[in-house]
């Protein structure tokens, strides 16, 4: 039985599709006795894609959430790009600072991967 928690970091707007595909593919590998969790965390200019996602990307983001994945955005980065949290689609959650969330989650056993 595998119990794995994977954290995928998207720090560039061009890397969203790679990150989401990796997250979905990771979840597809689950066997009957596996416990797999996946989170995506985005910061820097990657947050600019979150209010103007193209349909293929948004459909995959919705699928990830339906498959019990989680998607977090850095509130500091949102402020830097003047994006109000109220404008974000419902698939996104926020954390105050991505750098702190990444450190905390790694300390809690999440394995880090950069998209």
C-alpha positions in Angstrom: 0.0 0.0 0.0 1.4 3.4 -1.1 0.5 6.5 0.9 1.9 9.4 -1.1 1.3 13.2 -1.0 2.5 15.1 -4.0 2.9 18.9 -4.2 3.3 20.3 -7.6 4.6 23.9 -7.9 3.6 26.0 -10.8 5.7 29.2 -10.9 5.4 30.2 -14.6 2.1 30.8 -16.4 3.3 28.6 -19.3 3.7 25.6 -17.0 0.0 25.2 -15.9 -1.0 22.5 -18.3 2.2 20.5 -17.5 1.4 20.7 -13.8 -2.3 19.8 -14.1 -1.5 16.9 -16.4 1.1 15.6 -14.0 -1.4 15.9 -11.1 -4.1 14.0 -13.0 -1.6 11.3 -14.2 -0.4 10.8 -10.6 -3.9 10.2 -9.4 -4.5 7.7 -12.2 -1.7 5.5 -10.9 -3.6 4.6 -7.7 -4.0 1.0 -7.0 -6.8 -0.5 -4.9 -4.9 -0.1 -1.6 -3.1 3.2 -2.4 -3.8 6.5 -0.8 -2.7 9.3 -3.1 -3.2 13.0 -2.5 -2.1 15.8 -4.8 -1.9 19.6 -4.5 -0.9 22.3 -6.9 0.5 25.5 -5.6 1.0 28.5 -7.9 2.8 31.8 -7.4 4.7 34.5 -9.4 3.3 35.2 -12.8 1.4 31.8 -13.0 -1.4 33.4 -11.0 -2.2 35.6 -14.0 -3.6 32.5 -15.9 -6.2 31.9 -13.2 -8.7 34.5 -14.3 -8.3 33.9 -18.0 -7.9 30.1 -18.3 -8.5 28.7 -21.7 -11.2 26.0 -21.8 -8.9 22.9 -22.1 -6.9 24.1 -19.0 -10.0 25.0 -17.0 -11.7 21.6 -17.8 -8.6 19.8 -16.5 -8.5 22.0 -13.3 -12.2 21.2 -12.7 -11.4 17.5 -13.2 -8.6 17.6 -10.7 -10.8 19.1 -8.1 -13.5 16.5 -8.8 -10.8 13.9 -8.3 -10.2 15.4 -4.9 -7.0 17.3 -5.9 -6.5 20.8 -4.4 -5.3 23.9 -6.2 -3.8 26.8 -4.2 -2.7 30.3 -5.2 -0.4 32.7 -3.4 -2.3 35.7 -2.1 1.0 37.8 -2.3 1.3 37.0 -6.0 -2.4 37.8 -6.6 -1.8 41.2 -4.9 1.3 41.8 -7.0 -0.7 41.4 -10.2 -3.7 43.2 -8.8 -6.0 40.2 -9.0 -8.9 40.2 -6.5 -9.7 36.8 -5.0 -13.4 37.5 -5.7 -12.6 37.2 -9.4 -11.2 33.7 -9.2 -13.1 30.6 -10.3 -14.3 28.3 -7.6 -11.6 25.7 -8.2 -8.9 27.8 -6.5 -8.1 28.2 -2.9 -5.5 30.7 -1.5 -2.7 30.7 0.9 -1.1 33.9 2.4 2.4 33.1 1.0 3.3 30.2 -1.3 6.9 30.0 0.0 5.6 29.4 3.5 2.9 26.9 2.4 5.5 24.9 0.4 7.8 24.7 3.4 5.0 23.8 5.8 3.7 21.1 3.5 7.1 19.6 2.9 7.6 19.4 6.6 4.3 17.5 6.8 5.5 14.9 4.3 4.4 16.3 1.0 6.8 15.4 -1.8 7.8 18.5 -4.0 7.8 18.6 -7.8 8.2 21.6 -10.0 6.0 21.8 -13.1 
